[in-house]
Amino acid sequence: MNEQIVRRIVVITNEQGLHARPAQLMARLALQFESIIDLVRDNQRVDAKSILHMLTLGADQGTELIIEAKGPDAEEALDALVRLVESEFESNETMSQEKSG
C-alpha cells in the first residue's frame, strides 16, 4: 500500500506565535492520530508530536508552516490541526474554562 503524503500551508496568526502552550496543544492533538505528522518551516522539518521539536522552529506570528501527514488518518489529522491553528490555538478546554470563569 502506497500512502500519499498530504500537506497544507498554515500561517501562525496568534500574537505569541508557536510558543509552549500552542505547541503543547498541537502535540496533544497530533498524538491522537496514527499518521506520521511533521511541521516544515523553510528547510527545517520537525515531528508535530513533540513539543520541544516544534519550539525549535521559532515560529513567530506571521510564520508560514507546512503541515504534512502520511498514514491512514492523514486527512483527518490535517483537518484537525489546521482548525487548531486557525482558531489561534483555542482548544475546547481553554474556551470552556474562559466561559466558566
Backbone as XML, in Angstrom:
<?xml version="1.0"?>
<chain id="A" units="angstrom">
  <residue number="1" name="MET">
    <atom name="N" x="0.848" y="-1.188" z="0.000"/>
    <atom name="CA" x="0.000" y="0.000" z="0.000"/>
    <atom name="C" x="0.882" y="1.236" z="0.000"/>
  </residue>
  <residue number="2" name="ASN">
    <atom name="N" x="0.695" y="2.086" z="-0.974"/>
    <atom name="CA" x="1.493" y="3.294" z="-1.111"/>
    <atom name="C" x="0.704" y="4.494" z="-0.589"/>
  </residue>
  <residue number="3" name="GLU">
    <atom name="N" x="1.049" y="4.940" z="0.614"/>
    <atom name="CA" x="0.331" y="6.059" z="1.207"/>
    <atom name="C" x="0.925" y="7.368" z="0.726"/>
  </residue>
  <residue number="4" name="GLN">
    <atom name="N" x="0.048" y="8.267" z="0.352"/>
    <atom name="CA" x="0.463" y="9.587" z="-0.120"/>
    <atom name="C" x="0.719" y="10.510" z="1.068"/>
  </residue>
  <residue number="5" name="ILE">
    <atom name="N" x="1.625" y="11.440" z="0.879"/>
    <atom name="CA" x="1.832" y="12.499" z="1.859"/>
    <atom name="C" x="0.868" y="13.617" z="1.498"/>
  </residue>
  <residue number="6" name="VAL">
    <atom name="N" x="0.093" y="14.046" z="2.487"/>
    <atom name="CA" x="-0.800" y="15.185" z="2.276"/>
    <atom name="C" x="-0.239" y="16.363" z="3.045"/>
  </residue>
  <residue number="7" name="ARG">
    <atom name="N" x="-0.450" y="17.557" z="2.512"/>
    <atom name="CA" x="0.116" y="18.736" z="3.168"/>
    <atom name="C" x="-0.808" y="19.929" z="3.034"/>
  </residue>
  <residue number="8" name="ARG">
    <atom name="N" x="-0.714" y="20.797" z="4.013"/>
    <atom name="CA" x="-1.451" y="22.062" z="3.995"/>
    <atom name="C" x="-0.541" y="23.157" z="4.537"/>
  </residue>
  <residue number="9" name="ILE">
    <atom name="N" x="-0.738" y="24.343" z="4.024"/>
    <atom name="CA" x="0.015" y="25.509" z="4.498"/>
    <atom name="C" x="-0.850" y="26.275" z="5.484"/>
  </residue>
  <residue number="10" name="VAL">
    <atom name="N" x="-0.262" y="26.642" z="6.613"/>
    <atom name="CA" x="-0.942" y="27.463" z="7.608"/>
    <atom name="C" x="-0.041" y="28.638" z="7.962"/>
  </residue>
  <residue number="11" name="VAL">
    <atom name="N" x="-0.667" y="29.689" z="8.472"/>
    <atom name="CA" x="0.082" y="30.845" z="8.951"/>
    <atom name="C" x="-0.229" y="31.010" z="10.434"/>
  </residue>
  <residue number="12" name="ILE">
    <atom name="N" x="0.816" y="31.144" z="11.234"/>
    <atom name="CA" x="0.638" y="31.353" z="12.672"/>
    <atom name="C" x="0.163" y="32.790" z="12.858"/>
  </residue>
  <residue number="13" name="THR">
    <atom name="N" x="-1.047" y="32.957" z="13.383"/>
    <atom name="CA" x="-1.628" y="34.297" z="13.498"/>
    <atom name="C" x="-1.710" y="34.813" z="14.929"/>
  </residue>
  <residue number="14" name="ASN">
    <atom name="N" x="-1.581" y="33.925" z="15.923"/>
    <atom name="CA" x="-1.678" y="34.437" z="17.289"/>
    <atom name="C" x="-0.442" y="35.262" z="17.635"/>
  </residue>
  <residue number="15" name="GLU">
    <atom name="N" x="-0.612" y="36.243" z="18.512"/>
    <atom name="CA" x="0.444" y="37.218" z="18.805"/>
    <atom name="C" x="1.731" y="36.602" z="19.329"/>
  </residue>
  <residue number="16" name="GLN">
    <atom name="N" x="1.624" y="35.567" z="20.151"/>
    <atom name="CA" x="2.820" y="34.976" z="20.757"/>
    <atom name="C" x="3.498" y="33.946" z="19.873"/>
  </residue>
  <residue number="17" name="GLY">
    <atom name="N" x="2.899" y="33.621" z="18.740"/>
    <atom name="CA" x="3.484" y="32.620" z="17.863"/>
    <atom name="C" x="3.313" y="31.218" z="18.417"/>
  </residue>
  <residue number="18" name="LEU">
    <atom name="N" x="4.119" y="30.309" z="17.938"/>
    <atom name="CA" x="4.045" y="28.901" z="18.352"/>
    <atom name="C" x="4.937" y="28.718" z="19.581"/>
  </residue>
  <residue number="19" name="HIS">
    <atom name="N" x="4.460" y="29.225" z="20.729"/>
    <atom name="CA" x="5.213" y="29.099" z="21.977"/>
    <atom name="C" x="4.782" y="27.828" z="22.697"/>
  </residue>
  <residue number="20" name="ALA">
    <atom name="N" x="5.132" y="27.675" z="23.970"/>
    <atom name="CA" x="4.949" y="26.410" z="24.684"/>
    <atom name="C" x="3.498" y="25.927" z="24.729"/>
  </residue>
  <residue number="21" name="ARG">
    <atom name="N" x="2.547" y="26.799" z="25.057"/>
    <atom name="CA" x="1.156" y="26.358" z="25.178"/>
    <atom name="C" x="0.592" y="25.891" z="23.840"/>
  </residue>
  <residue number="22" name="PRO">
    <atom name="N" x="0.709" y="26.673" z="22.753"/>
    <atom name="CA" x="0.213" y="26.176" z="21.468"/>
    <atom name="C" x="0.934" y="24.904" z="21.005"/>
  </residue>
  <residue number="23" name="ALA">
    <atom name="N" x="2.227" y="24.816" z="21.268"/>
    <atom name="CA" x="2.965" y="23.608" z="20.882"/>
    <atom name="C" x="2.437" y="22.399" z="21.645"/>
  </residue>
  <residue number="24" name="GLN">
    <atom name="N" x="2.105" y="22.591" z="22.926"/>
    <atom name="CA" x="1.562" y="21.502" z="23.729"/>
    <atom name="C" x="0.193" y="21.080" z="23.200"/>
  </residue>
  <residue number="25" name="LEU">
    <atom name="N" x="-0.655" y="22.051" z="22.853"/>
    <atom name="CA" x="-1.977" y="21.735" z="22.306"/>
    <atom name="C" x="-1.863" y="20.990" z="20.976"/>
  </residue>
  <residue number="26" name="MET">
    <atom name="N" x="-0.922" y="21.444" z="20.144"/>
    <atom name="CA" x="-0.738" y="20.822" z="18.835"/>
    <atom name="C" x="-0.196" y="19.399" z="18.989"/>
  </residue>
  <residue number="27" name="ALA">
    <atom name="N" x="0.781" y="19.209" z="19.867"/>
    <atom name="CA" x="1.346" y="17.871" z="20.078"/>
    <atom name="C" x="0.290" y="16.920" z="20.640"/>
  </residue>
  <residue number="28" name="ARG">
    <atom name="N" x="-0.493" y="17.392" z="21.600"/>
    <atom name="CA" x="-1.531" y="16.546" z="22.195"/>
    <atom name="C" x="-2.544" y="16.114" z="21.134"/>
  </residue>
  <residue number="29" name="LEU">
    <atom name="N" x="-2.902" y="17.032" z="20.247"/>
    <atom name="CA" x="-3.838" y="16.706" z="19.174"/>
    <atom name="C" x="-3.199" y="15.739" z="18.176"/>
  </residue>
  <residue number="30" name="ALA">
    <atom name="N" x="-1.962" y="16.015" z="17.783"/>
    <atom name="CA" x="-1.269" y="15.162" z="16.811"/>
    <atom name="C" x="-1.102" y="13.732" z="17.326"/>
  </residue>
  <residue number="31" name="LEU">
    <atom name="N" x="-0.898" y="13.587" z="18.627"/>
    <atom name="CA" x="-0.715" y="12.262" z="19.214"/>
    <atom name="C" x="-1.970" y="11.397" z="19.131"/>
  </residue>
  <residue number="32" name="GLN">
    <atom name="N" x="-3.102" y="11.998" z="18.871"/>
    <atom name="CA" x="-4.344" y="11.242" z="18.758"/>
    <atom name="C" x="-4.463" y="10.500" z="17.422"/>
  </residue>
  <residue number="33" name="PHE">
    <atom name="N" x="-3.543" y="10.790" z="16.499"/>
    <atom name="CA" x="-3.608" y="10.201" z="15.165"/>
    <atom name="C" x="-2.466" y="9.211" z="14.960"/>
  </residue>
  <residue number="34" name="GLU">
    <atom name="N" x="-2.741" y="8.210" z="14.160"/>
    <atom name="CA" x="-1.753" y="7.183" z="13.852"/>
    <atom name="C" x="-0.711" y="7.678" z="12.842"/>
  </residue>
  <residue number="35" name="SER">
    <atom name="N" x="-1.104" y="8.587" z="11.994"/>
    <atom name="CA" x="-0.234" y="9.074" z="10.920"/>
    <atom name="C" x="1.027" y="9.745" z="11.453"/>
  </residue>
  <residue number="36" name="ILE">
    <atom name="N" x="2.048" y="9.738" z="10.626"/>
    <atom name="CA" x="3.265" y="10.498" z="10.893"/>
    <atom name="C" x="2.955" y="11.941" z="10.495"/>
  </residue>
  <residue number="37" name="ILE">
    <atom name="N" x="3.197" y="12.881" z="11.407"/>
    <atom name="CA" x="2.848" y="14.283" z="11.157"/>
    <atom name="C" x="4.076" y="15.146" z="11.412"/>
  </residue>
  <residue number="38" name="ASP">
    <atom name="N" x="4.430" y="15.944" z="10.416"/>
    <atom name="CA" x="5.579" y="16.844" z="10.520"/>
    <atom name="C" x="5.149" y="18.276" z="10.284"/>
  </residue>
  <residue number="39" name="LEU">
    <atom name="N" x="5.909" y="19.202" z="10.868"/>
    <atom name="CA" x="5.786" y="20.624" z="10.557"/>
    <atom name="C" x="7.051" y="21.016" z="9.821"/>
  </residue>
  <residue number="40" name="VAL">
    <atom name="N" x="6.889" y="21.808" z="8.779"/>
    <atom name="CA" x="8.035" y="22.221" z="7.978"/>
    <atom name="C" x="8.066" y="23.746" z="7.896"/>
  </residue>
  <residue number="41" name="ARG">
    <atom name="N" x="9.235" y="24.305" z="8.215"/>
    <atom name="CA" x="9.474" y="25.736" z="8.042"/>
    <atom name="C" x="10.786" y="25.867" z="7.284"/>
  </residue>
  <residue number="42" name="ASP">
    <atom name="N" x="10.705" y="26.461" z="6.113"/>
    <atom name="CA" x="11.872" y="26.571" z="5.238"/>
    <atom name="C" x="12.457" y="25.170" z="5.027"/>
  </residue>
  <residue number="43" name="ASN">
    <atom name="N" x="13.710" y="24.943" z="5.441"/>
    <atom name="CA" x="14.322" y="23.626" z="5.261"/>
    <atom name="C" x="14.332" y="22.804" z="6.539"/>
  </residue>
  <residue number="44" name="GLN">
    <atom name="N" x="13.609" y="23.257" z="7.558"/>
    <atom name="CA" x="13.581" y="22.569" z="8.842"/>
    <atom name="C" x="12.296" y="21.756" z="8.973"/>
  </residue>
  <residue number="45" name="ARG">
    <atom name="N" x="12.438" y="20.485" z="9.289"/>
    <atom name="CA" x="11.303" y="19.568" z="9.445"/>
    <atom name="C" x="11.347" y="19.007" z="10.857"/>
  </residue>
  <residue number="46" name="VAL">
    <atom name="N" x="10.192" y="19.073" z="11.569"/>
    <atom name="CA" x="10.136" y="18.559" z="12.929"/>
    <atom name="C" x="8.887" y="17.704" z="13.120"/>
  </residue>
  <residue number="47" name="ASP">
    <atom name="N" x="8.938" y="16.855" z="14.124"/>
    <atom name="CA" x="7.832" y="15.978" z="14.491"/>
    <atom name="C" x="6.761" y="16.792" z="15.212"/>
  </residue>
  <residue number="48" name="ALA">
    <atom name="N" x="5.545" y="16.804" z="14.685"/>
    <atom name="CA" x="4.454" y="17.574" z="15.292"/>
    <atom name="C" x="3.940" y="16.926" z="16.571"/>
  </residue>
  <residue number="49" name="LYS">
    <atom name="N" x="4.452" y="15.758" z="16.912"/>
    <atom name="CA" x="4.041" y="15.096" z="18.147"/>
    <atom name="C" x="5.015" y="15.407" z="19.284"/>
  </residue>
  <residue number="50" name="SER">
    <atom name="N" x="5.982" y="16.288" z="19.027"/>
    <atom name="CA" x="6.990" y="16.658" z="20.016"/>
    <atom name="C" x="6.954" y="18.162" z="20.274"/>
  </residue>
  <residue number="51" name="ILE">
    <atom name="N" x="6.627" y="18.535" z="21.505"/>
    <atom name="CA" x="6.589" y="19.952" z="21.868"/>
    <atom name="C" x="7.965" y="20.583" z="21.662"/>
  </residue>
  <residue number="52" name="LEU">
    <atom name="N" x="9.004" y="19.940" z="22.168"/>
    <atom name="CA" x="10.353" y="20.516" z="22.070"/>
    <atom name="C" x="10.795" y="20.700" z="20.627"/>
  </residue>
  <residue number="53" name="HIS">
    <atom name="N" x="10.485" y="19.742" z="19.771"/>
    <atom name="CA" x="10.864" y="19.874" z="18.364"/>
    <atom name="C" x="10.157" y="21.063" z="17.728"/>
  </residue>
  <residue number="54" name="MET">
    <atom name="N" x="8.863" y="21.228" z="18.035"/>
    <atom name="CA" x="8.119" y="22.351" z="17.455"/>
    <atom name="C" x="8.685" y="23.691" z="17.897"/>
  </residue>
  <residue number="55" name="LEU">
    <atom name="N" x="9.118" y="23.777" z="19.158"/>
    <atom name="CA" x="9.659" y="25.041" z="19.666"/>
    <atom name="C" x="10.939" y="25.452" z="18.936"/>
  </residue>
  <residue number="56" name="THR">
    <atom name="N" x="11.676" y="24.476" z="18.397"/>
    <atom name="CA" x="12.913" y="24.807" z="17.680"/>
    <atom name="C" x="12.644" y="25.532" z="16.362"/>
  </residue>
  <residue number="57" name="LEU">
    <atom name="N" x="11.391" y="25.515" z="15.892"/>
    <atom name="CA" x="11.063" y="26.210" z="14.638"/>
    <atom name="C" x="11.104" y="27.732" z="14.790"/>
  </residue>
  <residue number="58" name="GLY">
    <atom name="N" x="10.942" y="28.219" z="16.009"/>
    <atom name="CA" x="10.927" y="29.665" z="16.219"/>
    <atom name="C" x="9.833" y="30.331" z="15.405"/>
  </residue>
  <residue number="59" name="ALA">
    <atom name="N" x="8.653" y="29.747" z="15.393"/>
    <atom name="CA" x="7.558" y="30.232" z="14.552"/>
    <atom name="C" x="6.816" y="31.378" z="15.240"/>
  </residue>
  <residue number="60" name="ASP">
    <atom name="N" x="7.191" y="32.593" z="14.907"/>
    <atom name="CA" x="6.542" y="33.787" z="15.438"/>
    <atom name="C" x="5.262" y="34.071" z="14.666"/>
  </residue>
  <residue number="61" name="GLN">
    <atom name="N" x="4.531" y="35.082" z="15.118"/>
    <atom name="CA" x="3.324" y="35.498" z="14.408"/>
    <atom name="C" x="3.690" y="35.832" z="12.961"/>
  </residue>
  <residue number="62" name="GLY">
    <atom name="N" x="2.889" y="35.336" z="12.025"/>
    <atom name="CA" x="3.123" y="35.570" z="10.604"/>
    <atom name="C" x="3.943" y="34.489" z="9.914"/>
  </residue>
  <residue number="63" name="THR">
    <atom name="N" x="4.479" y="33.556" z="10.681"/>
    <atom name="CA" x="5.281" y="32.473" z="10.112"/>
    <atom name="C" x="4.391" y="31.507" z="9.331"/>
  </residue>
  <residue number="64" name="GLU">
    <atom name="N" x="4.841" y="31.148" z="8.142"/>
    <atom name="CA" x="4.142" y="30.165" z="7.316"/>
    <atom name="C" x="4.750" y="28.795" z="7.584"/>
  </residue>
  <residue number="65" name="LEU">
    <atom name="N" x="3.888" y="27.842" z="7.907"/>
    <atom name="CA" x="4.324" y="26.469" z="8.147"/>
    <atom name="C" x="3.579" y="25.532" z="7.225"/>
  </residue>
  <residue number="66" name="ILE">
    <atom name="N" x="4.212" y="24.433" z="6.889"/>
    <atom name="CA" x="3.556" y="23.364" z="6.147"/>
    <atom name="C" x="3.329" y="22.224" z="7.133"/>
  </residue>
  <residue number="67" name="ILE">
    <atom name="N" x="2.099" y="21.752" z="7.196"/>
    <atom name="CA" x="1.795" y="20.568" z="7.991"/>
    <atom name="C" x="1.699" y="19.407" z="7.009"/>
  </residue>
  <residue number="68" name="GLU">
    <atom name="N" x="2.504" y="18.376" z="7.238"/>
    <atom name="CA" x="2.499" y="17.192" z="6.373"/>
    <atom name="C" x="2.102" y="15.971" z="7.190"/>
  </residue>
  <residue number="69" name="ALA">
    <atom name="N" x="1.327" y="15.107" z="6.585"/>
    <atom name="CA" x="0.931" y="13.871" z="7.256"/>
    <atom name="C" x="0.948" y="12.719" z="6.266"/>
  </residue>
  <residue number="70" name="LYS">
    <atom name="N" x="1.326" y="11.560" z="6.788"/>
    <atom name="CA" x="1.317" y="10.343" z="5.987"/>
    <atom name="C" x="0.819" y="9.207" z="6.865"/>
  </residue>
  <residue number="71" name="GLY">
    <atom name="N" x="-0.252" y="8.575" z="6.423"/>
    <atom name="CA" x="-0.790" y="7.468" z="7.184"/>
    <atom name="C" x="-2.277" y="7.308" z="6.952"/>
  </residue>
  <residue number="72" name="PRO">
    <atom name="N" x="-2.884" y="6.361" z="7.656"/>
    <atom name="CA" x="-4.285" y="6.024" z="7.410"/>
    <atom name="C" x="-5.275" y="7.130" z="7.754"/>
  </residue>
  <residue number="73" name="ASP">
    <atom name="N" x="-4.911" y="8.011" z="8.680"/>
    <atom name="CA" x="-5.822" y="9.088" z="9.077"/>
    <atom name="C" x="-5.219" y="10.468" z="8.803"/>
  </residue>
  <residue number="74" name="ALA">
    <atom name="N" x="-4.391" y="10.540" z="7.754"/>
    <atom name="CA" x="-3.659" y="11.767" z="7.442"/>
    <atom name="C" x="-4.582" y="12.958" z="7.164"/>
  </residue>
  <residue number="75" name="GLU">
    <atom name="N" x="-5.606" y="12.754" z="6.352"/>
    <atom name="CA" x="-6.522" y="13.864" z="6.030"/>
    <atom name="C" x="-7.239" y="14.367" z="7.279"/>
  </residue>
  <residue number="76" name="GLU">
    <atom name="N" x="-7.709" y="13.428" z="8.088"/>
    <atom name="CA" x="-8.404" y="13.789" z="9.324"/>
    <atom name="C" x="-7.466" y="14.556" z="10.267"/>
  </residue>
  <residue number="77" name="ALA">
    <atom name="N" x="-6.219" y="14.108" z="10.357"/>
    <atom name="CA" x="-5.228" y="14.777" z="11.203"/>
    <atom name="C" x="-4.980" y="16.202" z="10.717"/>
  </residue>
  <residue number="78" name="LEU">
    <atom name="N" x="-4.805" y="16.356" z="9.408"/>
    <atom name="CA" x="-4.579" y="17.702" z="8.866"/>
    <atom name="C" x="-5.755" y="18.618" z="9.136"/>
  </residue>
  <residue number="79" name="ASP">
    <atom name="N" x="-6.966" y="18.113" z="8.912"/>
    <atom name="CA" x="-8.155" y="18.936" z="9.171"/>
    <atom name="C" x="-8.166" y="19.442" z="10.609"/>
  </residue>
  <residue number="80" name="ALA">
    <atom name="N" x="-7.906" y="18.550" z="11.558"/>
    <atom name="CA" x="-7.935" y="18.918" z="12.977"/>
    <atom name="C" x="-6.831" y="19.913" z="13.325"/>
  </residue>
  <residue number="81" name="LEU">
    <atom name="N" x="-5.631" y="19.688" z="12.817"/>
    <atom name="CA" x="-4.514" y="20.579" z="13.134"/>
    <atom name="C" x="-4.680" y="21.950" z="12.488"/>
  </residue>
  <residue number="82" name="VAL">
    <atom name="N" x="-5.175" y="21.987" z="11.271"/>
    <atom name="CA" x="-5.423" y="23.277" z="10.607"/>
    <atom name="C" x="-6.480" y="24.058" z="11.381"/>
  </residue>
  <residue number="83" name="ARG">
    <atom name="N" x="-7.542" y="23.388" z="11.826"/>
    <atom name="CA" x="-8.579" y="24.064" z="12.625"/>
    <atom name="C" x="-7.983" y="24.654" z="13.901"/>
  </residue>
  <residue number="84" name="LEU">
    <atom name="N" x="-7.084" y="23.910" z="14.545"/>
    <atom name="CA" x="-6.449" y="24.394" z="15.771"/>
    <atom name="C" x="-5.631" y="25.649" z="15.500"/>
  </residue>
  <residue number="85" name="VAL">
    <atom name="N" x="-4.828" y="25.622" z="14.447"/>
    <atom name="CA" x="-4.008" y="26.795" z="14.110"/>
    <atom name="C" x="-4.897" y="27.982" z="13.749"/>
  </residue>
  <residue number="86" name="GLU">
    <atom name="N" x="-5.932" y="27.740" z="12.940"/>
    <atom name="CA" x="-6.813" y="28.823" z="12.515"/>
    <atom name="C" x="-7.617" y="29.409" z="13.671"/>
  </residue>
  <residue number="87" name="SER">
    <atom name="N" x="-7.814" y="28.631" z="14.739"/>
    <atom name="CA" x="-8.528" y="29.135" z="15.917"/>
    <atom name="C" x="-7.584" y="29.896" z="16.849"/>
  </residue>
  <residue number="88" name="GLU">
    <atom name="N" x="-6.344" y="30.091" z="16.418"/>
    <atom name="CA" x="-5.285" y="30.705" z="17.219"/>
    <atom name="C" x="-5.059" y="29.903" z="18.494"/>
  </residue>
  <residue number="89" name="PHE">
    <atom name="N" x="-5.127" y="28.588" z="18.349"/>
    <atom name="CA" x="-4.828" y="27.627" z="19.408"/>
    <atom name="C" x="-5.811" y="27.700" z="20.563"/>
  </residue>
  <residue number="90" name="GLU">
    <atom name="N" x="-7.059" y="27.985" z="20.251"/>
    <atom name="CA" x="-8.120" y="27.937" z="21.254"/>
    <atom name="C" x="-8.681" y="26.527" z="21.261"/>
  </residue>
  <residue number="91" name="SER">
    <atom name="N" x="-8.288" y="25.751" z="22.245"/>
    <atom name="CA" x="-8.827" y="24.388" z="22.344"/>
    <atom name="C" x="-10.194" y="24.452" z="23.003"/>
  </residue>
  <residue number="92" name="ASN">
    <atom name="N" x="-10.978" y="23.414" z="22.871"/>
    <atom name="CA" x="-12.269" y="23.346" z="23.551"/>
    <atom name="C" x="-12.092" y="23.506" z="25.054"/>
  </residue>
  <residue number="93" name="GLU">
    <atom name="N" x="-11.005" y="22.975" z="25.576"/>
    <atom name="CA" x="-10.727" y="23.039" z="27.004"/>
    <atom name="C" x="-10.535" y="24.485" z="27.460"/>
  </residue>
  <residue number="94" name="THR">
    <atom name="N" x="-9.729" y="25.261" z="26.731"/>
    <atom name="CA" x="-9.485" y="26.644" z="27.147"/>
    <atom name="C" x="-10.716" y="27.503" z="26.945"/>
  </residue>
  <residue number="95" name="MET">
    <atom name="N" x="-11.493" y="27.225" z="25.902"/>
    <atom name="CA" x="-12.711" y="28.007" z="25.673"/>
    <atom name="C" x="-13.726" y="27.749" z="26.774"/>
  </residue>
  <residue number="96" name="SER">
    <atom name="N" x="-13.859" y="26.491" z="27.218"/>
    <atom name="CA" x="-14.845" y="26.191" z="28.263"/>
    <atom name="C" x="-14.386" y="26.771" z="29.600"/>
  </residue>
  <residue number="97" name="GLN">
    <atom name="N" x="-13.078" y="26.824" z="29.857"/>
    <atom name="CA" x="-12.576" y="27.428" z="31.090"/>
    <atom name="C" x="-12.865" y="28.918" z="31.118"/>
  </residue>
  <residue number="98" name="GLU">
    <atom name="N" x="-12.695" y="29.593" z="29.971"/>
    <atom name="CA" x="-12.956" y="31.024" z="29.903"/>
    <atom name="C" x="-14.432" y="31.325" z="30.125"/>
  </residue>
  <residue number="99" name="LYS">
    <atom name="N" x="-15.310" y="30.478" z="29.603"/>
    <atom name="CA" x="-16.752" y="30.684" z="29.738"/>
    <atom name="C" x="-17.191" y="30.486" z="31.188"/>
  </residue>
  <residue number="100" name="SER">
    <atom name="N" x="-16.577" y="29.498" z="31.870"/>
    <atom name="CA" x="-16.991" y="29.218" z="33.242"/>
    <atom name="C" x="-16.346" y="30.157" z="34.256"/>
  </residue>
  <residue number="101" name="GLY">
    <atom name="N" x="-15.257" y="30.790" z="33.873"/>
    <atom name="CA" x="-14.515" y="31.631" z="34.827"/>
    <atom name="C" x="-14.820" y="33.010" z="34.645"/>
  </residue>
</chain>
